[in-house]
Amino acid sequence: MRLLERAWRSLFAAHPPPWVRPVRLKVERVIGRGNPLTGRRMETDMTCFTSDAANAAPRNCILQGDCIDLMRALPAGSADFILTDPPYIARFRDRQGRTVANDDNGRWLVPAVREMHRVLKPGGFCVSFYGWSHVDRFVQAWRGAGFRIVGHIVFRKRYASSTRFLSYEHEQAYLLAKGDVCPPEKPIPDVIDFPYTGNRLHPTQKPVRALMPLIECFSKPGELVLDPFCGSGSTLVAARNLGRDWLGCELSAEHHATATQRLSGAQRVA
Ligand SMILES: C[S@@+](CC[C@H](N)C(=O)[O-])C[C@H]1O[C@@H](n2cnc3c(N)ncnc32)[C@H](O)[C@@H]1O
């Protein structure tokens, strides 16, 4: 499969179809601290593809850096659907002491949401996870950027992430709309099962299986799905599994390397 993928890539790069221009946006050799699964060091090298149309974003690659700056470089209206899982502003720390960058402050929230709104196509949807303890800040940022709230999704866990005043057994996201949107052909339930991932690739790894119904509902095959806070790349894997193009941004070099490696094979990933 790897060989086929490589052959396809080199053929594609050497003889691109007329509507597509392969662009080595930034030839990256990313060396992470190690694959969380195998413990081996990771080396990845990725080519982004973009169409010749002026209004196109790079496709099928993961950019490393602050998503606010990275999104500023993307054309307005170039993403068809945004599915993202930003920091919850909850000072997260797991049992192994792992933390999430920017989870200790909300300074990124308003500028990032503003860019997400600009980059999303008019008539497009965004699904954003959020931290319930700061729902007011998230809602203010979304409305301030121009998003309309058109739904709320509960992800039901069969386990508790923590227990204090309650046994906390769900994750949550809002469905946001930009401008005049058409309802999807087949609306999905707003309660979705959330299997446990084991968080081996990322301290707050989302299950691909819970993300796929959202991508299937709010985008079409071949469209571009953007995740500006992509972590280990779960959204991007879900998008690729469904035949969508994908684009991720990630601040941490370690998670960027994990996501890049996860997306570098051609096979379907859970
Ligand atoms: C909640 S995690 C996403 C986890 C992801 N859904 C997964 O399944 O692996 C949020 C991610 O956003 C990244 N992040 C935080 N601030 C960022 C920024 N300004 N630009 C890009 N990424 C950022 C963090 O490093 C973290 O990996």
The ligand as a MOL file (V3000), in Angstrom:
LIG
                    3D

  0  0  0     0  0            999 V3000
M  V30 BEGIN CTAB
M  V30 COUNTS 27 29 0 0 0
M  V30 BEGIN ATOM
M  V30 1 C -7.9610 19.5800 22.2950 0
M  V30 2 S -6.5150 19.3470 21.3760 0 CHG=1
M  V30 3 C -7.0630 18.5670 19.8780 0
M  V30 4 C -6.9710 17.0650 19.9320 0
M  V30 5 C -7.4350 16.4120 18.6410 0
M  V30 6 N -8.8570 16.5630 18.4670 0
M  V30 7 C -7.0490 14.9590 18.5780 0
M  V30 8 O -7.9470 14.0850 18.4360 0
M  V30 9 O -5.8560 14.6390 18.6600 0 CHG=-1
M  V30 10 C -6.1680 20.9860 20.8580 0
M  V30 11 C -4.8770 21.1050 20.0780 0
M  V30 12 O -4.7250 22.4680 19.6640 0
M  V30 13 C -3.3340 22.7830 19.6860 0
M  V30 14 N -3.2420 24.2580 19.7580 0
M  V30 15 C -3.3820 25.0680 20.8250 0
M  V30 16 N -3.2710 26.3600 20.4560 0
M  V30 17 C -3.0560 26.3610 19.1140 0
M  V30 18 C -2.8700 27.3890 18.1490 0
M  V30 19 N -2.8830 28.6800 18.4760 0
M  V30 20 N -2.6890 27.0250 16.8480 0
M  V30 21 C -2.6820 25.7180 16.4880 0
M  V30 22 N -2.8530 24.7140 17.3680 0
M  V30 23 C -3.0430 25.0150 18.6550 0
M  V30 24 C -2.7880 22.0450 20.8920 0
M  V30 25 O -1.4070 21.8080 20.7890 0
M  V30 26 C -3.6320 20.7610 20.8600 0
M  V30 27 O -2.9360 19.7190 20.2020 0
M  V30 END ATOM
M  V30 BEGIN BOND
M  V30 1 1 1 2
M  V30 2 1 2 3
M  V30 3 1 2 10
M  V30 4 1 3 4
M  V30 5 1 4 5
M  V30 6 1 5 6
M  V30 7 1 5 7
M  V30 8 2 7 8
M  V30 9 1 7 9
M  V30 10 1 10 11
M  V30 11 1 11 12
M  V30 12 1 11 26
M  V30 13 1 12 13
M  V30 14 1 13 14
M  V30 15 1 13 24
M  V30 16 1 14 15
M  V30 17 1 14 23
M  V30 18 2 15 16
M  V30 19 1 16 17
M  V30 20 1 17 18
M  V30 21 2 17 23
M  V30 22 1 18 19
M  V30 23 2 18 20
M  V30 24 1 20 21
M  V30 25 2 21 22
M  V30 26 1 22 23
M  V30 27 1 24 25
M  V30 28 1 24 26
M  V30 29 1 26 27
M  V30 END BOND
M  V30 END CTAB
M  END
